Structures are given as structure tokens and as C-alpha cells.
Amino acid sequence: MIAVTINGRRADVEPGTTVAAAVMRGQAGFRRSVTGELRGPLCGMGICMECRVTLNGRAQERSCQVLCAEGMEIATDA
Amino acid sequence: MPSTLVIGGGPAGLAAAWAAAQTGDAVTLLDDNPALGGQIWRGEIPARYRRFLDPRITVRTGVQIHSATQLPAADRIILATGTRERFLPFPGWTLPHVLGAGGLQAMVKSGLPIAGKRVVVAGAGPLLLAVGGYLRKRGAKIVLIAEQAPLQRVARFTRSLWREPGKLLQAARLGWGLRYRTDAWPLRADPGSVTIQGHGVLRCDYLACGFGLVTNTELPELLGCKVEGGAVITDSKQRTTVPHIYFAGAGSVDRSILEGQIAGFDLERARALYPARDAAVRFDRRIDETFHLRAELSNLATPDTIVCRCEDVPFSAIWQQRDWRSAKLQTRCGMGPCQGRICGPALEHLCGWPAASVRPPIFPTRLENLLDLRD
């Protein structure tokens, strides 16, 4: 198992799990849209940009295109 | 040694890279995703195609291409940038429990548990059945598969499948026991449910919803390849209108593999595959005719339904616009991070606007990357 933190809380996921799948296990919303709507992944393939999160302090990363790695810090804005 | 650069590691790109390696080329394969296999295989490449992973191919995954200047030099480029789903706006389609049909499948393949979840699959095309079958196998409860096409068209298509017993068997295996209904489409989604035409309000944890596939033409267009009606123009050898640039992989997996091999092989070996490829193209045309989108789907969005999810532009703001350009300038529709990849195909259907032209960077990028390009 791989240990990551999602908004400060520890989560253990199987190897090969994307950041998007790891986040979606615990919450539906990933971000707030420009008018404040709660949004989550739509396309699952790196195109729609709805699943953006902050990864290890780097904002606006597409969570569906990144695999979880040991110790990764994931932060969502919703 | 001549060099071939393949962009996209789905079925078409893998087949192309393998075929090019057989001709003795030095092959580099680039892909944006963390693993090869594209959206359909996602790292789980079927045993009969594992030979495509020729050790002579240099593979780089997790690579995003923003501009033409970034591409490594090569004697030949094969573009296999794949397809994406078409989404149509309806009230509630921006809620977090609404995903693409392929979208939810991709999430499950990449680690989202689905066992015990109630899923409604809706939209258009054979992908719905494939997704429903896959999710059921992973333990989901498939409440309904809602296909918008009329029964008559779907029935005619199914009857014609006796000529392709393999495909008929595949469809039967996927769909056996699933509640598949034609003439049904989503009217609105609300938290925890969806309303389907003819089937009322259905409780669900997820709505997996896609209205067919559109080709990712951004990179081919950026490189100057002619694109018409959403398709990259190619000749029988899969050559685009730009010398030394090939395009492969629109439509089904079978067709993509054939197109990839034709693009990658020398002319003699490629020619032997033309009849099979042409048959696959004809089959895809029958699919398009069967599942083309009904007019009612243009009337699902209400004035306050968001059309552009990046900039939260409501449908009412689009009405007064003449074309894409004025919509972009006046409303910021299509100007957000997805750069019109989601709302573009939707508005093509809703307003009849052809896709806008692309310009680099074709994906949002960081300033640090742009500074790198200067060097």
C-alpha cells in the first residue's frame, strides 16, 4: 500500500491508484468553480481540467493523470 | 537509421510504434498518461497485443505536448492522439456525481471502488454497453443503460451483426442481463439521482454519461494537418496532408490497431491491411448512423444551465452569439483551462458551430515551461 495525505488526513491506496481515484474515495467535490459550484472529475483522461488539485504544494495539477506516490500531499479546494 | 516519433500510446499508437520498429526504424513513443494503453486499455494491454511493447521502442509516459517546437526531431511523425467523449449540457450535468461514461470507467480502472454503487449509464453509442458491462463486473449495480437512439435504428443495427458473429457475441456477453433501453436520455440530474426520459427519477450514486466520441484534433491541427468535419484527413497509408506526418486511431479498437499498423509499416506490408481497415471504417460508419444524436438532445439545456464549465457560462449567454469567436470574446466561453475541449463539441451540436482553430500552447502550461521553450 501507498500512504498519501489528503487535506492533512492519511489515506492508504493500492499501487497504481491515481490521485483522482484516491480523492474520490473520500469526497465527491474536488474544487470550486469560478462561481463557487462544487465540481469533481468528468472525463477521467486529462482533458476537462475539473479534477485539479494541489500536489505537494504545486497548484492546478490534473489529479487523474498522476499516480499516488508514497508521502504525497494532496490538497483540494473543496 | 530512420526515426519515427509516435504520439499517443493507445491501441493505434502502440500498433504504430511496433510496426515502425519492425521496419527497422528508431522509434520513440510519447504519451500524456502515466501508463501506456490509452483510455481503453489503461495499462492492462490484452495478452494478444503485448507484442506491441517491443523493447526497441523508447517509451516516455507522462509527457504533455504544448507546442510543435517541443517535439523531438524525427523523419516521420505518427499522431495517435485518440478520442474523447462528447458531453451535452443538461440541468445538473456539472454535479460531482455526473461523470463521463468512459470517464467513470477510467476512474474505476485507476482505483476508484465501485462495488455496491448504483450507477445509471446514459448517452449514445456502444461504449455505454461496454461501460455498463465493465462496471457490473467490478460489483456496481447498473440501474439502467439509457441509449438515446430510437429502438428501430438500434434493432436494425443489431440484426445486421449476424455478419460479424464475434461482435455479436461480445455485445451479448457484455449486455446479458443488463437493463438496456433505447429512446431514453437524461433530462436532469439532481444530487443522488437522475431523471431519464420515459423512466422517471432514478436514484443513483453515479451517472455515467457520454454522447459518442470526438477525435482529439488539436495537435494535428497545430502541426498544420487538414481537419474536416472533426476528422483528420488521411490517405490510404494514413498520411495526413502534411508530408511525413501520419494520423491513426479514430473509432473502434480494431480499426485503431489496423490504422496504427498501416501508418507504421512499409508500404508493402501496410497494403495487405487495407481491406481489413476499410471494413472497420465501414463498420464504424454504421455505428455512427445508428447512434447519431437525436434533435431533442439540443433542447435539454435551460437558460441557466452552464455550458462552459471552466468559465461557468450559462446557455442564455450563448444564445445571442453568432459564432465561436464572438462567444469567446463576449462571454469567455471556451477560454478556460480545457480550452473548449468540453464545450466545443457540445456547442457544435447545440448551435452548429464548427470547432475553433487552435493555437499553442494547446494545453494550459506553466510560465516556467514557456521560459524553457525560449532556449
Interface residues (C-beta under 8 A of the other chain):
Chain A: V13 E14 G16 T17 T18 A20 A21 A22 M24 R25 A28 G29 F30 S33 V34 T35 E37 L38 R39 G40 P41 L42 C43 G44 M45 G46 I47 C48 M49 E50 R52 Q60 C64 Q65 V66 L67 C68
Chain B: D32 N33 P34 A35 Q39 G43 G62 R84 E85 F87 T94 L95 P96 H97 V98 L99 G100 G102 G103 L104 Q105 A106 M107 V108 S110 G111 L112 P113 N216 I306 R309 C310 E311 D312 G336 P337 C338 R341 I342 P364
